[in-house]
Amino acid sequence: GPQRIHTVRTRGGNKKYRALRLDSGNFAWGSEGRARKTRIIDVVYNASNNELVRTKTLVKN
């Protein structure tokens, strides 16, 4: 669906942006030294928690 991003107020009145729904992201391939903006199709693996795979939650790193 369309991307949904919420604004979150942080310390000092600054802003962070929390992505609730995205259709694309930046994929970095460290060994090749490349980064590409690609379409996100599905979440298939998460090392820390299988619940994040079931709910299709994206995490950093």
DSSP file (Angstrom, degrees, kcal/mol; ACC not computed):
  #  RESIDUE AA STRUCTURE BP1 BP2  ACC     N-H-->O    O-->H-N    N-H-->O    O-->H-N    TCO  KAPPA ALPHA  PHI   PSI    X-CA   Y-CA   Z-CA
    1    1 A G              0   0    0      0, 0.0     3,-0.1     0, 0.0     2,-0.1   0.000 360.0 360.0 360.0-171.7    0.0    0.0    0.0
    2    2 A P        -     0   0    0      0, 0.0     2,-0.1     0, 0.0     0, 0.0  -0.372 360.0 -96.6 -69.2 149.9    1.0    3.7    0.2
    3    3 A Q        -     0   0    0     -2,-0.1     2,-0.5    17,-0.0    19,-0.2  -0.445  35.8-160.1 -72.3 139.9    3.8    4.5    2.6
    4    4 A R  E     +A   21   0A   0     17,-1.6    16,-2.8    -2,-0.1    17,-1.7  -0.986  11.6 177.8-122.2 123.9    2.8    5.7    6.0
    5    5 A I  E     -A   19   0A   0     -2,-0.5     2,-0.3    14,-0.2    14,-0.2  -0.993  10.8-158.6-129.5 126.3    5.3    7.7    8.1
    6    6 A H  E     -A   18   0A   0     12,-2.8    12,-3.2    -2,-0.4     2,-0.4  -0.789  16.8-128.4-102.3 147.9    4.6    9.2   11.6
    7    7 A T  E     -A   17   0A   0     -2,-0.3     2,-0.5    10,-0.2    10,-0.2  -0.818  22.0-161.7 -93.8 132.2    6.6   12.0   13.2
    8    8 A V  E     -A   16   0A   0      8,-3.2     8,-2.5    -2,-0.4     2,-0.4  -0.961  14.7-132.5-117.4 129.5    7.9   11.3   16.7
    9    9 A R  E     -A   15   0A   0     -2,-0.5     6,-0.2     6,-0.2     2,-0.2  -0.652  31.3-176.4 -80.9 134.2    8.9   14.1   19.0
   10   10 A T    >   -     0   0    0      4,-2.6     3,-1.5    -2,-0.4     4,-0.3  -0.555  37.9 -48.6-120.2-175.7   12.3   13.5   20.7
   11   11 A R  G >  S+     0   0    0      1,-0.3     3,-0.9    -2,-0.2    -1,-0.2  -0.243 123.6  21.3 -58.1 139.0   14.5   15.2   23.3
   12   12 A G  G 3  S-     0   0    0      1,-0.2    -1,-0.3    -3,-0.1     3,-0.1   0.607 128.4 -74.7  79.6  11.6   15.1   18.9   22.7
   13   13 A G  G <  S+     0   0    0     -3,-1.5    -1,-0.2     1,-0.2    -2,-0.2   0.604  92.6 142.8  76.6  10.2   12.0   19.2   20.5
   14   14 A N    <   -     0   0    0     -3,-0.9    -4,-2.6    -4,-0.3     2,-0.4  -0.214  43.8-123.0 -76.3 173.9   13.7   17.5   17.6
   15   15 A K  E     -A    9   0A   0     -6,-0.2     2,-0.3    -3,-0.1    -6,-0.2  -0.942  20.4-173.5-124.5 142.5   11.9   15.1   15.3
   16   16 A K  E     -A    8   0A   0     -8,-2.5    -8,-3.2    -2,-0.4     2,-0.5  -0.917  22.3-132.7-121.7 157.1   12.4   11.5   14.2
   17   17 A Y  E     -A    7   0A   0     -2,-0.3     2,-0.6   -10,-0.2   -10,-0.2  -0.948  13.3-159.8-115.7 124.1   10.4    9.8   11.5
   18   18 A R  E     -A    6   0A   0    -12,-3.2   -12,-2.8    -2,-0.5     2,-0.6  -0.899  12.2-143.5-105.5 118.9    8.9    6.3   12.2
   19   19 A A  E     +A    5   0A   0     -2,-0.6   -14,-0.2   -14,-0.2     3,-0.2  -0.712  22.9 173.5 -84.7 118.4    8.0    4.3    9.0
   20   20 A L  E    S+     0   0A   0    -16,-2.8     2,-0.3    -2,-0.6   -15,-0.2   0.765  74.4  13.4 -92.4 -31.3    4.9    2.3    9.6
   21   21 A R  E    S+A    4   0A   0    -17,-1.7   -17,-1.6   -20,-0.0    -1,-0.3  -0.951  70.1 173.6-149.2 126.2    4.6    1.1    6.0
   22   22 A L        -     0   0    0     -2,-0.3     3,-0.1   -19,-0.2   -17,-0.0  -0.937  23.7-166.5-130.4 153.5    7.2    1.2    3.2
   23   23 A D  S    S+     0   0    0     -2,-0.3    17,-1.9     1,-0.2     2,-0.3   0.510  78.7  27.4-112.6 -10.6    7.4   -0.1   -0.3
   24   24 A S  E     +B   39   0B   0     15,-0.3     2,-0.3    17,-0.0    15,-0.2  -0.974  61.1 175.8-146.9 161.6   11.1    0.5   -0.9
   25   25 A G  E     -B   38   0B   0     13,-2.6    13,-2.9    -2,-0.3     2,-0.6  -0.951  37.8 -90.9-156.4 172.8   14.3    0.7    1.0
   26   26 A N  E     -B   37   0B   0     -2,-0.3     2,-0.6    11,-0.2    11,-0.2  -0.840  36.4-164.1 -96.3 118.9   18.1    1.1    0.8
   27   27 A F  E     -B   36   0B   0      9,-3.3     9,-2.5    -2,-0.6     2,-0.5  -0.913   3.1-162.7-107.9 120.4   19.9   -2.2    0.5
   28   28 A A  E     -B   35   0B   0     -2,-0.6     2,-0.7     7,-0.2     7,-0.2  -0.886   9.1-160.3-107.2 131.2   23.6   -2.1    1.2
   29   29 A W  E  >> -B   34   0B   0      5,-2.9     5,-1.8    -2,-0.5     4,-1.3  -0.897   9.3-169.0-109.3  99.4   25.9   -5.0    0.1
   30   30 A G  T  45S+     0   0    0     -2,-0.7     3,-0.2     1,-0.2    -1,-0.2   0.866  80.3  51.2 -62.0 -44.1   29.0   -4.6    2.3
   31   31 A S  T  45S+     0   0    0      1,-0.2    -1,-0.2     2,-0.1    -2,-0.0   0.811 117.0  41.1 -67.7 -28.2   31.4   -7.0    0.6
   32   32 A E  T  45S-     0   0    0     -3,-0.4    -1,-0.2     2,-0.1    -2,-0.2   0.634 104.4-129.3 -90.4 -16.0   30.7   -5.5   -2.8
   33   33 A G  T  <5 +     0   0    0     -4,-1.3     2,-0.3     1,-0.3    -3,-0.2   0.867  64.8 126.4  69.3  36.7   30.7   -1.9   -1.6
   34   34 A R  E   < -B   29   0B   0     -5,-1.8    -5,-2.9     2,-0.0     2,-0.3  -0.893  40.9-167.9-126.4 154.4   27.4   -1.1   -3.2
   35   35 A A  E     -B   28   0B   0     -2,-0.3     2,-0.3    -7,-0.2    -7,-0.2  -0.992  11.0-179.3-140.6 137.2   24.1    0.3   -2.1
   36   36 A R  E     -B   27   0B   0     -9,-2.5    -9,-3.3    -2,-0.3     2,-0.7  -0.984  30.7-124.7-136.7 144.6   20.8    0.3   -4.1
   37   37 A K  E     +B   26   0B   0     -2,-0.3     2,-0.3   -11,-0.2   -11,-0.2  -0.825  46.9 172.4 -85.4 119.4   17.3    1.5   -3.6
   38   38 A T  E     -B   25   0B   0    -13,-2.9   -13,-2.6    -2,-0.7     2,-0.3  -0.835  36.5 -98.9-129.9 163.7   15.1   -1.5   -4.0
   39   39 A R  E     -B   24   0B   0     -2,-0.3     2,-0.6   -15,-0.2   -15,-0.3  -0.643  33.5-131.3 -80.7 137.0   11.5   -2.6   -3.7
   40   40 A I        +     0   0    0    -17,-1.9     3,-0.1    -2,-0.3    -1,-0.0  -0.812  31.2 169.9 -90.9 121.5   10.6   -4.5   -0.5
   41   41 A I        -     0   0    0     -2,-0.6     2,-0.3     1,-0.4    -1,-0.2   0.871  57.9 -23.7 -97.0 -49.3    8.7   -7.6   -1.3
   42   42 A D        -     0   0    0      0, 0.0     2,-0.6     0, 0.0    -1,-0.4  -0.984  52.8-112.3-160.0 161.0    8.5   -9.6    2.0
   43   43 A V        +     0   0    0     -2,-0.3    13,-0.1    10,-0.2     3,-0.1  -0.927  38.9 162.5-100.5 119.6   10.2  -10.2    5.3
   44   44 A V        +     0   0    0     -2,-0.6     2,-0.3     1,-0.3    -1,-0.1   0.616  57.2  23.4-114.2 -17.2   11.7  -13.7    5.3
   45   45 A Y        +     0   0    0      7,-0.1     2,-0.3     8,-0.1    -1,-0.3  -0.990  44.6 175.7-154.6 140.4   14.2  -13.8    8.2
   46   46 A N        -     0   0    0     -2,-0.3     7,-0.1    -3,-0.1     6,-0.1  -0.934  18.6-153.9-143.5 123.3   15.0  -12.0   11.4
   47   47 A A  S    S+     0   0    0     -2,-0.3     3,-0.1     1,-0.2    -1,-0.1   0.795  91.5  44.0 -67.8 -29.3   17.9  -13.3   13.6
   48   48 A S  S    S+     0   0    0      1,-0.3     2,-0.3     2,-0.0    -1,-0.2   0.826 122.1  10.2 -89.7 -31.6   16.5  -11.9   16.9
   49   49 A N    >>  -     0   0    0      1,-0.1     3,-0.6     2,-0.0     4,-0.5  -0.942  44.2-155.9-157.9 124.8   12.8  -12.8   16.8
   50   50 A N  H >> S+     0   0    0     -2,-0.3     4,-1.9     1,-0.2     3,-0.6   0.751  95.2  70.2 -71.2 -23.8   10.5  -15.0   14.7
   51   51 A E  H 3> S+     0   0    0      1,-0.2     4,-2.1     2,-0.2    -1,-0.2   0.844  93.0  57.8 -61.2 -33.0    7.5  -12.9   15.7
   52   52 A L  H <4>S+     0   0    0     -3,-0.6     5,-2.8     1,-0.2    -1,-0.2   0.794 105.2  50.4 -68.2 -27.9    8.9  -10.0   13.6
   53   53 A V  H X<5S+     0   0    0     -3,-0.6     3,-0.8    -4,-0.5    -2,-0.2   0.908 109.6  49.9 -73.8 -42.9    8.9  -12.3   10.6
   54   54 A R  H 3<5S+     0   0    0     -4,-1.9    -2,-0.2     1,-0.2    -1,-0.2   0.883 116.0  41.4 -63.2 -38.5    5.2  -13.3   11.2
   55   55 A T  T 3<5S-     0   0    0     -4,-2.1    -1,-0.2    -5,-0.2    -2,-0.2   0.427 109.6-125.1 -89.4   2.1    4.1   -9.6   11.6
   56   56 A K  T < 5 +     0   0    0     -3,-0.8     2,-0.5     1,-0.2    -3,-0.2   0.902  48.4 168.8  55.9  46.8    6.4   -8.6    8.6
   57   57 A T      < -     0   0    0     -5,-2.8     2,-0.3    -6,-0.1    -1,-0.2  -0.786  25.7-144.9 -93.9 128.6    8.2   -6.0   10.8
   58   58 A L        -     0   0    0     -2,-0.5     2,-0.3   -15,-0.0   -12,-0.0  -0.737  18.0-173.2 -91.0 140.6   11.3   -4.4    9.4
   59   59 A V        -     0   0    0     -2,-0.3     2,-0.1     0, 0.0     0, 0.0  -0.881  30.1 -95.2-127.0 161.4   14.1   -3.4   11.7
   60   60 A K              0   0    0     -2,-0.3     0, 0.0     1,-0.2     0, 0.0  -0.477 360.0 360.0 -74.9 148.8   17.4   -1.6   11.2
   61   61 A N              0   0    0     -2,-0.1    -1,-0.2     0, 0.0     0, 0.0   0.415 360.0 360.0  62.3 360.0   20.6   -3.5   10.5
